[in-house]
């Protein structure tokens, strides 16, 4: 099993789930049953490499707390079990995406002729826009 798969398995084993009342469609069921699930994952417990941790922190964004927990709320479905599965899939995808190293962007190399043509086009566009200015009758 790869390092990413092991970490995902550890993450899924160590998440805490809480069921909360959900909003949205569901009629009276929504008022009676806590169908939404809130999942918490302690990132520090996963012991990730610095690079992977940095990518995970970026991917999680505002879903990561200052204490190093990722908090996800799943309320897309009308049943607890469907929301639970959805939350687990989203956590697993988040951790898996953190292990993917982004490809370096290759710098585009523009030859002299293309550069001249591009600048000529910009000049032409600038002239068109300059022609749209306020008209003076001097």
Secondary structure, 3 states (H helix, E strand, C coil): CCHHHHHHHHHHHCCEEEEECCCCCCCHHHHHCCCEEEEEEECHHHCCCHHHHHHHHHHHHHHECCCCEEEEEECCCCCHHHHHHHHHHHHHHHHHHHHCCCCCCCCCCCCHHHHHHHHHHHHHHHHHHHCCCCCCCC
